[in-house]
Amino acid sequence: MEFEDVLEEVGGYGKFQKYLMWLFLFPSTALFSFFSMNLIFLLSTPDHTCVIPELESLALNGSQAEMLRGLVVSRDECSVLSPWMLNKSRLDLLPGGLLNVSGLLNHGLERQPCEKFVYDKTDFDETVPTQFDLVCSHGHLPSMLYSLCTVGSVLGTLLFGFMADRLGRRITFLTLAIVALITSCGATLSGNFIFFAVLRVLTATLDPQLEQIPYIIMLELVGPDQRTLMMGVSCLSWTFGMCILPLVAYLSRTWFVLSAITAGGTIPFILYWKFLTESPRWLLSQNRLAEASAVLRNIAAKNGVRPPADLDSKLERVQLQISAEQKSEESASMLDLISKPNLRKNLLILSLLWISNSCSYGGLHINVENLSGNQFLNFFYLALVEIPANLAAWWCMNYFGRRWTSVFFHLLSAASCIAPVIAPEGEMCTLSDRYMRILRSF
């Protein structure tokens, strides 16, 4: 007897599961997209301009100041010659459209790094890069933080995935929610970039399990026929959160406000403690039959179903089966993933698929500020197109299966990545790139 057979007898998809789906899975996944993807707006880097206070003391008119500024400031606004190093005896040549501006320069001068910047405030009053001047020689730090967060996610998957299997889904989820609230609030209050980066990397280690555990709990509480539905609801709720995030970022104006709002999104995770149940299947795997029985009886009561009289005896048989499966798994090792041909093939295929998904989806959204137009609307459009994509994938999986659906959408994504590269230069290339980005998000 399978655990799913027992679950069907107490209601495989009744009021209890629907209650958890809409009040736990949907909001937790939507809020997680806030929590996970806000870094894209926090690290938004607007155009910067080097500030030269000495120019004001030279009492030049607008055209003179503009011409002199073009002479002393590099094109990338990162290095500067001090106006006091110029040949001031020739400043009077500036008003007539000076042809030989090199005469203003004293020989042997070297540009110095700009020490102060002003930033374009069209989209934000302040972001992390503008507060900590992460431009020019420090311009690589935002990209490096993205990379470190990715590494943190990989480590967190291994560490907290093991924790969820050993301590339980419920306690792991709630523990990670508390830690996430602490680290995200700490990052919001950080006074320097290093402290901010360390806390964001620690937060990134929590991301995979904060997203996956609600989905796993629901999979273990519904029958096999509803598992595709759970995945569809999870994807749609993620998309819903992604559509709302740019509006929140637009209204926030500063990274502090946006970070505080998204950090507060972890508070509802903690409030789930009172009504979130532990997975009965996990309880059986830990030889906690009495607790599993109590959970299933509670599910039956909320679903309006009378549990079978021999529920405990059926659970005992399921527990024996799970124990047998665990013993067979204990004889396996990580080396089996490489030594056994079928496992090695599946590992390679799945790894490549996840890498391609992460690069295309994550890279597309991280690069949203470099797209033409309003970055908030661009982000919203990229998120909005996921709604028909999720519905189409949901329908295809039901009728064509997961494998061929995955093949089709990966080929579609690959085509959308290649199309802008081979498109002819010019306006059509720009339009092609724009539409292909939307298709790639689809």
Order of alpha helices (4+ residues) and beta strands (2+ residues): alpha-alpha-alpha-alpha-beta-alpha-beta-beta-beta-alpha-alpha-alpha-alpha-alpha-alpha-alpha-alpha-alpha-alpha-alpha-alpha-alpha-alpha-alpha-alpha-alpha
